[in-house]
Amino acid sequence: MINIITIQHTQSEQHINKMIGSLGNWNLTELGIKQAHSIGKNLADEFKNKKFVIYSSDLPRAKQTAEIVSGYFNTTPVFTAALREFDLGNANGKSKEWARNNQQCSVWQGTIDWAKSVYDKPFVGAESKADVWNRISKFLNEILVQTDDIILVSHDGTLSILYALWLGIDIEMLNKCNLSGKTGGVSVLKKDNDGNHIIERLNDMSYVKEEHK
């Protein structure tokens, strides 16, 4: 059996400054740093004596989350562009208000950058869901050859694609459904001895609390 724990990076600057996240070099806020320590401590308490390989997006907000969490497991994270958030093309570095006014395709209700079609790109030069699907599929194939348990630190949009891949959902279904998360959410994925893929917990927010039960 293999455990994969995913962590959506904790609160960072773009959550409070009204700017697009994407490939921006946003750092964790003071609250985000505190949340990352809570996640690391709580996971280490729960998974005592477990050895994890930690992979993380190389964007600062995820990188900082991974560095804090890895300290509780006495290991060093591996940083990779494969786990980066969606590249939003010319929306990078722009405000969320700019993004609302410059979409080049239809987006889901209540969002500014989540294209309705998996093949559409919300901004010039952006990645589509299909692009990220291919990126994450290749990454999963590479890491699942190992036998150690895994922690992945990434971003909301990217993790939503990863969960769909894990469950074997057809890419076209993402035109109608989504598996979204929240800042600091922890999910536990398992592959059992029969090869079945399971999501045991999805977006568990209890790990950001100092008193985790």
N, C-alpha and C positions, 0 to 999 in steps of 0.2 A: 504494500500500500504506500502511496506517495501523498503527502500533504502539500498543498500549495496555499500559502496565506497571502492574500493581496491586501495592500494598504493604499487607500487613496490619500495622497499627501494632505497634511494638516493645513490649517488656515495660513494663507499667504497674502501678500500685499494686494494682489489683484482682486481679492475677495472684498476689499474695502475701499479701493481707490477708483472703482468704476472703469477699469481698463480691461482689455482683452487679455486672457491668460495665454493660451496657445504656446508659442515658443518664447514668450517674454522671460527675461531674467529676473523674475520676482522672487524675493526672499520670504521666508516664514516670518510671521508676526510674532510678538511675544507670546500671544495665546497659542499660536501654532507650534512654537517650541515647547511650551508646556504640554500641549496635546501629544506631541511626538514622544516625549518622555513617558507620559502615561501609557501610551500604546506599547512602547518597548518594555516597560516594567511589567505590565499586565500580561503580555505575550510570553515573556521569559518566565513568569510565575506559573503560567498555565502549561507551557511546553518545557518543563524542566528536563535537563539532560538530553534534549533533542539537538541535533546538529542541523543547522540550516545554511544553505547557500542563499545569499541575498543579492538580488538584481534590482537595479533602480534606473529609472529615467535619469538622464544626465542634466536635466533642467534644475536650476538651483532649489526650487521649492520642494521637489521630490528628493533631490540629492541630500538636502539638509535633513529631511525626515528620515531617510535611510541611514545617514550617518549617526543620528541619535539612536534609532532603534538598534542598529548593529552593535552599538556599545554594550547593550544588555545581553548580547549573545557572543560577545568577545570574538567578533569576526569583522571582516572588511567587505563592504558591498562592492559589487561589480556594476559600473555605470555603463549604460548603453543607450544609444539614440533610438533603439527599437521600441523602448517603452515611453517615448515622448508623447505629449499630448498631440492632438490633431494640429497639423500645420495649417493655419488659416490664411496663408498667403498674404495679400496686401492688407489684411486686417491686423496683422502683427504690429504691435506698437501703437495701435489706435484705441480710442475709447469705445465702450460698449454702445454709446449713443451713435458714434460714427458707423459702427457695424449695423445697427438697426436701419440706418438710412442708405446702406450700400450693399445689401444682399443682392446676389445675382440669380438666386433660385428660391423656390418656396421652401420655407422652414417649418418645423413643428410648432404648433401653438405653444406660446409661452417661452420660446427660445429665440436666440438671435443668430445661431450658427449651426443648428442641427437640421441638415437638409432632409427633406421628405423622401427623396430617392437616394438609395445607397450609391448611386453613380453620379449624383450631382455634387457640385462644389459651390459652397455658399459665397465665396469670394474669389477673385482672380488669383490664381496660383495656389489655391488651397488644396488639401487632400480631401478626397471623398471617403465615405465609410468603406467602400470597396478597397481603396488604397491602404487604409489602416488595417483592414481585414487581412490583406496579403502580407503586410509587414508583421503583424502579430502572429499569423499562422506560421510563418517562417521561423520566428523567434521561439514559439512553443515547440516546434519540431526539433529545434536545436537543443533546448534545455531538458526536454523530457527523456533524453537518453541516459541521464544520470539517475542515481538511486537515492541521493540525499533529498531531504525535504527542502522546500523552496519558499522564500519570501519575495514577493514582487511589490515594489513601490512605484506607483504610477499615477495616472490622472483619470478623471471621471469618464471622458469620452473614450479614451483608449481602453480602460477597463471594461466598459460596457461591451465593446467588441470582443474582448478576451473572454468574457462570460458566455457570450453567444457561441463562440468557437468551442469552448469547453463543453457546452451542452449539445454540440452538433446541430445547432439551428441553421437552417438554410439561409444564406445571405439575403435572399429576397424577402424573408420574413421580417427583416429589419426595416422594411418599408412600413410595417404595421405595428411593431413592438420594440421595446427597449428595456434594458436592464441598467438603470441609472443608479448613481450613488451619491453620497454626501461627503463633505470634507472630513477626513479622519475615519471614514468607514473601513471596517475590517471584514473581509470575507474569507471563508475557509473552503477550499476545493479539495476533493479527494479523488484519487484513482484507486479502486479496490483491486484485489488480486484476480478478479475476473475481467479486469479492463474497463469496468463501468466508471463513467465520469459523474461525480456527485458534487453539488454545491450544498454543503452542510449548513453554512451560514452565509447570508448575503447582506453586506453593508451594516454590520453590527456596530452601533455607535457606543456601546458600553465600554469599549476599550479606551476611549478618550477620557473617561472618568478616573479620578484618582482612586476611588474605592470600587474596583471592578469585582463583580460577582458572576 
